[in-house]
Each structure stands twice: as structure tokens, then as C-alpha cells.
Amino acid sequence: MFPENLSTPDRTADPTADLDPRFVFDFQAYDDLGPGQRWSSWLDIEPLSRGPEPRPDWVVTSQGAIDTDLGILKTGKEADVFLLDRTDPHDPAQSVVMAAKRYRSSEHRTFHRSATYTEGRSMKRSRDERALKRKSTFGREVAAAEWAISEWSALQRCWELGLPVPYPVQIDGTEILMEWITVPGADGDEDDGPQTAPRLAQTRPDPALLASYFEQLRSAMMTLAQAGIVHGDLSAYNILAAGERLVIIDLPQLVDLVGNAGGFDFLQRDCTNVCGWFERRGLAVDAQELFGDLVAHAF
């Protein structure tokens, strides 16, 4: 039996009527993100999957940041590159647009032609290696992951060597987030927003800038050779011209100069491709001379 002076609460009354207004605030749920959005995975991935330290100031590390796809930037045989905005809605200062390179998996059809690049590499799991050799669906998925990891490792190594490559922000599965290399908008107008830096092959630099570009590239190739590695697919099509500086991209096939039987052949080809482009633009360079210099300074 309940005491007669106790009454049952009125369930129809406003439950917030007696609340102090100082403790009332608008609540916005962030569980429902918009199309093409996801939560930042920065703190969800293991530390080794994050870029090398010291990190640039523009890297957004907030767990409250939201990633928004801005559209495709470039398509390729192995991967597609998208633009991705990472912004903390509570701290707009933490905002950056990055390039997201996403390797294809089961539908991929070209990795099996890359055996000459991967010679000398080993895989951690024999099961994965067998799947690659059988070229099964799982094998193609393994290939996509392995090439993403290869490019991630190459970007990290090259960045730590001081080479002109995009800063690698993070890797998550077959997706690599990296620095978006840009140039000012139309006519140099910053209000027009940055634009993706053009490939070197798309540029027509004046003689002074052309000579500067070659010296930058020669220096980068020298650093690679001294570290015992070769780009393996270097040409004017995977070098970006960011104003007066060059940035080397597309590094998944980085070749060990000695561990790969074709290492010096790849180096020779890189020299031929690079020098051929500069010669066609009117600069007097010699591929054999460049190759000799790089071999002499290797290791």
C-alpha cells in the first residue's frame, strides 16, 4: 500500500518545464552524415599507418573531423585519385583538402603485368603469395593491398630522404591520403582557389625554368640512387610542376637497384625518358651522361 498523500506523476506534463534554462542547449547529432561523408579514421588506424614525424601543420588529427569526397581528380589503370576534404566542424581552422588514392581490388586487371617491378620483394604470408600466382579474385585483392602498401612505404621513405614527393598522411586498407599538390588559381588569383598542379608534360617552361627543373630532377634521382632505389617509371607524366618546383608522384613500383635483377635497366630507362623530354624542349642534356653520374654515386 502506498501512502495516500503520494500521487502518480502526470506523464503528459512537459518533462523540461522545471529545468533551469542554463542547463538547456540545442543538441545536434552527428551520427547521420551526408552523402559522401565519413568520420575521420585518423585515430582508428595504427600509428604506423600515419605519416612520418614531424608532421606538417596542415595535417588534421581531430577525431571529430569529417571526411567529405569532393570528386574524382584522376583515373588510372591501378587506382583512382579523388579530392577529399577533412574538416572539424567545431574547429574550422582544422581543415584541409587532400588527395585520396584508392587502389582497385577484385576488378583490377593489370597487376599481373608488374612482376618485373616486384622481383626481389617478399610477402609476409605464403598464402597471399600463392593467391597472387594463381591470379584469383582474392589474389587481385591481395595485389591491390600490396601495391598500396608499397606506395605508402615508398612515399614515407622518399619523404624522409628529403625528396620532393607529396607528404603521406595515412593509409587505410587500399586508400592512401596524401598532400594535394596545387598551384594558385586562374591568373594567380588566390580567391579563385588552388588548382591541381599540372604534369610536367603539360608545361612549356622558359629556358631558365627548364634548366632549373632538370637540376631539381637530377638531384632527386641522385638521392634515390645513393639510397639504392630507382623510381622505375619516371617520366614527364608522373612529375608535377608546382610553380617553380617539381614534385614526383606515382611511386608504387619503386625498384631496389641491386635486389632487382633489372634495377640498372630501370635506371637507364628513367634517364632516357627524362632526358628525352628535356631535349625535345631545347635543353642540351645527355641520358648516358646522367646514367653514368647516377651509377657512379650509387650507394
Secondary structure as UniProt FT lines:
FT   TURN            4..5
FT   TURN            11..12
FT   TURN            15..18
FT   HELIX           21..23
FT   TURN            35..36
FT   STRAND          37..39
FT   TURN            42..44
FT   HELIX           47..49
FT   TURN            57..58
FT   TURN            63..64
FT   STRAND          66..75
FT   STRAND          79..88
FT   TURN            89..90
FT   STRAND          91..103
FT   TURN            106..107
FT   HELIX           111..114
FT   HELIX           115..118
FT   TURN            119..120
FT   HELIX           126..134
FT   HELIX           137..160
FT   TURN            161..162
FT   STRAND          168..172
FT   TURN            173..174
FT   STRAND          175..179
FT   STRAND          182..183
FT   HELIX           186..188
FT   HELIX           190..192
FT   STRAND          195..196
FT   HELIX           200..202
FT   HELIX           207..226
FT   TURN            227..228
FT   STRAND          229..230
FT   TURN            236..237
FT   STRAND          239..242
FT   TURN            243..244
FT   STRAND          245..248
FT   TURN            252..253
FT   STRAND          255..256
FT   TURN            257..259
FT   TURN            261..262
FT   HELIX           263..280
FT   TURN            281..282
FT   HELIX           287..297
//
